[in-house]
Amino acid sequence: MSDHSRPLKFENREDREGPRILRRLPEGLEERPYQLFEVKPLSPIIGAEIVGLDLAKPVTPEVQAELNRALLEWKVLFFRNQPITSEQLLAFARQWGELEIHPFYINKHSKEIVQFARDKKQAGSENIWHTDVTFRANPAKACILRMIEVPPVGGDTLWADMGAAYDNLPDEIKERIDGLTALHDFTPSFSHLLSPEELAAKQAEFPPVEHPVVRTHPETRRKTLFVNPAFTTRIPGLEPEESEKLLQYLFRQAHIPEYQVRFHWEVNSVAFWDNRATQHYAVSDYYPHPRKAERVAIVGDRPF
């Protein structure tokens, strides 16, 4: 383990010019063709459109296995022209495990579905880089978003490959964060939705949880940077000023375009992302036009 007492300088390292390590596959894994559908990459390392599948139909075990490989290799998959129902969305998601119930977004019609409806009375949100529900002891494994209504222009979503973000950290930063954990807390992002009594109850139910700053992906074994500005509040064991400087530096890694893919939504588009390997950002540039979507999430495991 590194010497965590050694001070570091953070001098715009992410702004350096020159090539970056852009590795799509985990080290040692070779490229293999896909047999059951077409994969159209939207960037060199993250994001691909899947062509040739109808998500309204049951997924065979063979297709599910190949889709899971595509998800691990591309981190976020996109499907267009999928006029599926909420029930079909749930059935597709259940192929990957038990579905999560979000503690703050309540849908009276279906407890597993989160509805996002932004209209003339409410501008869009989620325009902060984040990994979903990292305030949970077991954050979501993966999430699926289905777009129901889109604005005439804008409303894109970006995803960042946090394995690439880790790969490109300077060696001294990697040494510094080796073995560190960070606290994740829902309060900064969701307290405004709650009364003081509700907030106290939710804080008792979901106290701050520690996760490793660098997570090992449970399936690919790839190291990924696992802190985000929506929920990560501090690094225990560091002085507050150093913790804040280090976190702000690590947060900025998601901003680098080489690690990103940007998706332009259409009605009936679906995005399926690996929540263990990515962060995402919903661009809020379409107000006062409406944007409506629904999301499901698959229960994950404890980061290590």
KABEL-V44943 format. One record per pair of residues at least 4 apart in sequence whose ideal C-beta (glycine too) atoms are under 7 Angstrom apart, sorted by the first residue. I is the first residue (numbers start at 1). J is the second residue. D is the distance in whole Angstrom. If there is no record, write none. Layout:
i=I j=J d=D
i=I j=J d=D
//
This chain:
i=1 j=178 d=6
i=1 j=179 d=5
i=2 j=175 d=4
i=2 j=176 d=6
i=2 j=178 d=5
i=4 j=176 d=7
i=4 j=237 d=7
i=8 j=172 d=6
i=8 j=173 d=7
i=8 j=176 d=6
i=10 j=245 d=6
i=10 j=249 d=4
i=13 j=170 d=6
i=14 j=252 d=5
i=14 j=253 d=6
i=14 j=256 d=6
i=20 j=168 d=5
i=20 j=258 d=5
i=21 j=167 d=4
i=21 j=168 d=5
i=22 j=44 d=6
i=22 j=45 d=5
i=22 j=164 d=6
i=22 j=258 d=6
i=23 j=45 d=7
i=23 j=164 d=7
i=23 j=167 d=6
i=24 j=44 d=7
i=24 j=45 d=4
i=24 j=73 d=7
i=25 j=29 d=4
i=25 j=31 d=7
i=25 j=73 d=6
i=26 j=220 d=4
i=26 j=221 d=6
i=26 j=222 d=5
i=34 j=39 d=5
i=34 j=66 d=6
i=34 j=70 d=7
i=35 j=66 d=7
i=36 j=62 d=6
i=36 j=63 d=5
i=36 j=66 d=5
i=37 j=50 d=5
i=37 j=51 d=6
i=37 j=52 d=4
i=37 j=53 d=5
i=38 j=51 d=4
i=38 j=52 d=5
i=39 j=48 d=5
i=39 j=50 d=6
i=39 j=70 d=6
i=40 j=48 d=6
i=40 j=49 d=4
i=40 j=51 d=6
i=41 j=48 d=5
i=42 j=47 d=4
i=42 j=48 d=6
i=42 j=49 d=6
i=42 j=261 d=5
i=43 j=47 d=5
i=43 j=261 d=4
i=45 j=161 d=6
i=45 j=164 d=6
i=46 j=74 d=6
i=46 j=75 d=5
i=46 j=76 d=6
i=46 j=159 d=6
i=46 j=161 d=4
i=46 j=259 d=7
i=46 j=260 d=7
i=46 j=261 d=5
i=47 j=74 d=6
i=47 j=76 d=5
i=47 j=78 d=7
i=47 j=159 d=6
i=47 j=261 d=3
i=47 j=263 d=7
i=48 j=70 d=7
i=48 j=74 d=4
i=48 j=77 d=6
i=49 j=78 d=5
i=49 j=80 d=7
i=50 j=70 d=7
i=50 j=77 d=5
i=50 j=78 d=7
i=50 j=79 d=5
i=53 j=63 d=7
i=53 j=79 d=7
i=55 j=79 d=6
i=55 j=82 d=5
i=55 j=84 d=5
i=55 j=88 d=7
i=55 j=92 d=5
i=55 j=270 d=6
i=56 j=84 d=5
i=56 j=88 d=5
i=59 j=63 d=5
i=59 j=64 d=5
i=59 j=92 d=7
i=59 j=95 d=5
i=60 j=64 d=7
i=61 j=65 d=6
i=62 j=66 d=7
i=63 j=67 d=6
i=64 j=68 d=6
i=64 j=95 d=5
i=65 j=69 d=7
i=66 j=70 d=6
i=67 j=71 d=6
i=68 j=72 d=7
i=69 j=73 d=6
i=70 j=74 d=6
i=70 j=77 d=6
i=71 j=77 d=6
i=71 j=142 d=7
i=71 j=272 d=6
i=71 j=274 d=5
i=72 j=219 d=6
i=72 j=220 d=5
i=72 j=274 d=7
i=75 j=159 d=7
i=75 j=161 d=6
i=75 j=273 d=7
i=75 j=274 d=5
i=75 j=277 d=5
i=75 j=278 d=5
i=76 j=159 d=5
i=76 j=261 d=7
i=76 j=271 d=6
i=76 j=272 d=7
i=76 j=273 d=4
i=76 j=274 d=7
i=76 j=278 d=6
i=77 j=272 d=5
i=78 j=263 d=6
i=78 j=269 d=7
i=78 j=271 d=5
i=79 j=269 d=7
i=79 j=270 d=4
i=80 j=266 d=6
i=80 j=269 d=5
i=81 j=268 d=6
i=82 j=268 d=5
i=82 j=270 d=5
i=83 j=268 d=5
i=84 j=88 d=4
i=84 j=89 d=6
i=84 j=146 d=7
i=86 j=90 d=7
i=86 j=110 d=6
i=86 j=113 d=6
i=86 j=294 d=6
i=87 j=91 d=6
i=88 j=92 d=6
i=89 j=93 d=6
i=89 j=144 d=7
i=89 j=146 d=5
i=89 j=294 d=7
i=89 j=296 d=6
i=90 j=94 d=6
i=90 j=99 d=7
i=90 j=112 d=6
i=90 j=296 d=6
i=93 j=99 d=6
i=93 j=144 d=5
i=93 j=296 d=4
i=93 j=298 d=6
i=94 j=99 d=6
i=96 j=141 d=7
i=96 j=142 d=6
i=96 j=298 d=5
i=97 j=141 d=6
i=97 j=298 d=5
i=97 j=299 d=6
i=98 j=299 d=5
i=99 j=112 d=4
i=99 j=296 d=6
i=99 j=297 d=7
i=99 j=298 d=6
i=99 j=299 d=7
i=100 j=140 d=5
i=100 j=297 d=4
i=100 j=298 d=7
i=100 j=299 d=5
i=101 j=111 d=5
i=101 j=112 d=6
i=102 j=114 d=5
i=103 j=202 d=7
i=103 j=206 d=7
i=104 j=190 d=5
i=104 j=193 d=6
i=105 j=114 d=4
i=107 j=111 d=7
i=107 j=113 d=5
i=107 j=114 d=6
i=107 j=115 d=5
i=112 j=296 d=6
i=113 j=294 d=5
i=113 j=296 d=6
i=114 j=294 d=7
i=114 j=295 d=4
i=115 j=294 d=5
i=116 j=292 d=7
i=116 j=293 d=5
i=116 j=295 d=7
i=117 j=292 d=5
i=118 j=122 d=6
i=118 j=123 d=7
i=118 j=124 d=5
i=118 j=290 d=6
i=118 j=291 d=5
i=119 j=290 d=5
i=120 j=288 d=4
i=123 j=284 d=6
i=123 j=287 d=4
i=124 j=282 d=6
i=124 j=284 d=4
i=124 j=286 d=6
i=124 j=287 d=6
i=124 j=291 d=6
i=125 j=284 d=7
i=126 j=282 d=4
i=127 j=281 d=6
i=127 j=282 d=6
i=127 j=283 d=6
i=127 j=284 d=4
i=128 j=229 d=6
i=128 j=230 d=5
i=128 j=281 d=7
i=129 j=160 d=7
i=129 j=228 d=6
i=129 j=229 d=6
i=129 j=251 d=7
i=129 j=254 d=4
i=129 j=279 d=5
i=129 j=281 d=5
i=130 j=228 d=5
i=130 j=229 d=7
i=130 j=230 d=4
i=130 j=231 d=7
i=130 j=279 d=6
i=130 j=280 d=7
i=131 j=139 d=7
i=131 j=228 d=5
i=131 j=275 d=6
i=131 j=278 d=7
i=131 j=279 d=5
i=132 j=139 d=7
i=132 j=140 d=5
i=132 j=143 d=6
i=132 j=275 d=5
i=132 j=297 d=6
i=133 j=139 d=5
i=133 j=140 d=5
i=134 j=139 d=5
i=134 j=184 d=5
i=134 j=211 d=6
i=134 j=228 d=6
i=134 j=231 d=5
i=135 j=184 d=5
i=135 j=185 d=6
i=135 j=186 d=4
i=135 j=206 d=6
i=135 j=209 d=6
i=135 j=231 d=5
i=136 j=206 d=7
i=136 j=209 d=7
i=137 j=209 d=5
i=137 j=302 d=6
i=138 j=299 d=7
i=138 j=300 d=5
i=138 j=301 d=6
i=138 j=302 d=5
i=139 j=275 d=6
i=139 j=300 d=5
i=139 j=303 d=7
i=140 j=275 d=5
i=140 j=297 d=4
i=140 j=298 d=6
i=140 j=299 d=7
i=140 j=300 d=5
i=141 j=275 d=6
i=141 j=276 d=6
i=141 j=298 d=5
i=141 j=299 d=6
i=141 j=300 d=4
i=142 j=272 d=7
i=142 j=273 d=6
i=142 j=274 d=5
i=142 j=275 d=5
i=142 j=298 d=5
i=143 j=273 d=6
i=143 j=275 d=5
i=143 j=295 d=6
i=143 j=297 d=5
i=144 j=270 d=6
i=144 j=272 d=5
i=144 j=295 d=7
i=144 j=296 d=5
i=145 j=270 d=7
i=145 j=271 d=5
i=145 j=293 d=5
i=145 j=295 d=5
i=146 j=270 d=5
i=146 j=293 d=6
i=146 j=294 d=5
i=147 j=265 d=5
i=147 j=267 d=6
i=147 j=268 d=7
i=147 j=269 d=5
i=147 j=293 d=5
i=148 j=267 d=7
i=148 j=292 d=4
i=148 j=293 d=6
i=148 j=294 d=7
i=149 j=267 d=7
i=149 j=290 d=6
i=149 j=291 d=6
i=149 j=292 d=4
i=150 j=155 d=6
i=150 j=265 d=5
i=150 j=266 d=6
i=150 j=267 d=6
i=150 j=291 d=6
i=151 j=155 d=5
i=151 j=286 d=4
i=151 j=289 d=4
i=151 j=290 d=7
i=151 j=291 d=5
i=152 j=289 d=6
i=154 j=283 d=7
i=154 j=285 d=4
i=154 j=286 d=4
i=155 j=265 d=6
i=155 j=283 d=7
i=155 j=286 d=4
i=155 j=291 d=5
i=156 j=262 d=5
i=156 j=263 d=6
i=156 j=264 d=5
i=156 j=265 d=7
i=156 j=283 d=5
i=157 j=263 d=5
i=157 j=271 d=7
i=157 j=280 d=6
i=157 j=281 d=7
i=157 j=282 d=5
i=157 j=283 d=7
i=158 j=260 d=5
i=158 j=261 d=7
i=158 j=262 d=5
i=158 j=280 d=6
i=158 j=281 d=5
i=158 j=283 d=7
i=159 j=260 d=7
i=159 j=261 d=5
i=159 j=273 d=6
i=159 j=278 d=5
i=159 j=280 d=5
i=160 j=165 d=7
i=160 j=254 d=4
i=160 j=259 d=5
i=160 j=260 d=5
i=160 j=278 d=6
i=160 j=279 d=5
i=161 j=165 d=7
i=161 j=259 d=5
i=161 j=277 d=7
i=161 j=278 d=6
i=162 j=166 d=6
i=162 j=224 d=4
i=162 j=225 d=5
i=162 j=226 d=7
i=162 j=277 d=6
i=162 j=278 d=6
i=162 j=279 d=6
i=163 j=167 d=6
i=163 j=222 d=5
i=163 j=223 d=7
i=163 j=224 d=5
i=163 j=277 d=6
i=164 j=168 d=6
i=164 j=259 d=4
i=165 j=225 d=5
i=165 j=253 d=4
i=165 j=254 d=6
i=165 j=259 d=6
i=166 j=214 d=6
i=166 j=223 d=5
i=166 j=224 d=6
i=166 j=225 d=4
i=169 j=173 d=4
i=169 j=174 d=5
i=171 j=175 d=6
i=172 j=176 d=6
i=173 j=177 d=6
i=174 j=178 d=6
i=177 j=213 d=5
i=177 j=214 d=6
i=180 j=213 d=4
i=180 j=235 d=6
i=181 j=210 d=4
i=181 j=211 d=6
i=181 j=212 d=6
i=181 j=213 d=6
i=181 j=236 d=6
i=182 j=210 d=7
i=182 j=211 d=6
i=182 j=213 d=5
i=182 j=227 d=5
i=182 j=232 d=5
i=182 j=234 d=7
i=182 j=235 d=5
i=183 j=208 d=5
i=183 j=210 d=6
i=183 j=233 d=5
i=183 j=234 d=5
i=183 j=236 d=6
i=184 j=208 d=7
i=184 j=209 d=5
i=184 j=211 d=6
i=184 j=231 d=5
i=184 j=232 d=5
i=185 j=208 d=4
i=185 j=231 d=6
i=185 j=233 d=5
i=186 j=190 d=5
i=186 j=206 d=6
i=186 j=231 d=7
i=187 j=191 d=5
i=187 j=203 d=7
i=188 j=233 d=7
i=189 j=230 d=5
i=189 j=231 d=6
i=190 j=194 d=7
i=191 j=199 d=5
i=194 j=198 d=4
i=194 j=199 d=4
i=194 j=202 d=6
i=195 j=199 d=7
i=196 j=200 d=7
i=197 j=201 d=7
i=198 j=202 d=6
i=199 j=203 d=6
i=200 j=204 d=7
i=201 j=205 d=6
i=202 j=206 d=6
i=203 j=207 d=6
i=208 j=233 d=7
i=210 j=236 d=7
i=211 j=215 d=7
i=211 j=226 d=6
i=211 j=303 d=5
i=212 j=226 d=6
i=212 j=303 d=6
i=212 j=304 d=7
i=213 j=226 d=6
i=213 j=227 d=6
i=213 j=235 d=7
i=214 j=223 d=5
i=214 j=225 d=6
i=214 j=226 d=6
i=215 j=224 d=5
i=215 j=226 d=4
i=215 j=276 d=7
i=215 j=303 d=5
i=216 j=221 d=6
i=216 j=223 d=6
i=216 j=304 d=6
i=217 j=221 d=6
i=217 j=222 d=5
i=217 j=224 d=6
i=217 j=276 d=6
i=217 j=277 d=6
i=218 j=301 d=6
i=224 j=276 d=7
i=224 j=277 d=5
i=225 j=250 d=6
i=225 j=253 d=6
i=226 j=303 d=6
i=227 j=232 d=4
i=227 j=247 d=6
i=227 j=250 d=5
i=227 j=251 d=7
i=228 j=232 d=6
i=228 j=251 d=7
i=228 j=279 d=6
i=229 j=251 d=5
i=232 j=247 d=6
i=234 j=240 d=7
i=234 j=243 d=5
i=235 j=243 d=4
i=235 j=246 d=6
i=235 j=247 d=7
i=238 j=242 d=5
i=238 j=243 d=4
i=238 j=246 d=7
i=239 j=243 d=7
i=240 j=244 d=6
i=241 j=245 d=6
i=242 j=246 d=6
i=243 j=247 d=6
i=244 j=248 d=6
i=245 j=249 d=6
i=246 j=250 d=6
i=247 j=251 d=6
i=248 j=252 d=7
i=254 j=279 d=5
i=263 j=271 d=6
i=265 j=269 d=5
i=273 j=278 d=5
i=273 j=280 d=7
i=274 j=278 d=6
i=275 j=300 d=7
i=276 j=300 d=7
i=286 j=291 d=6
//
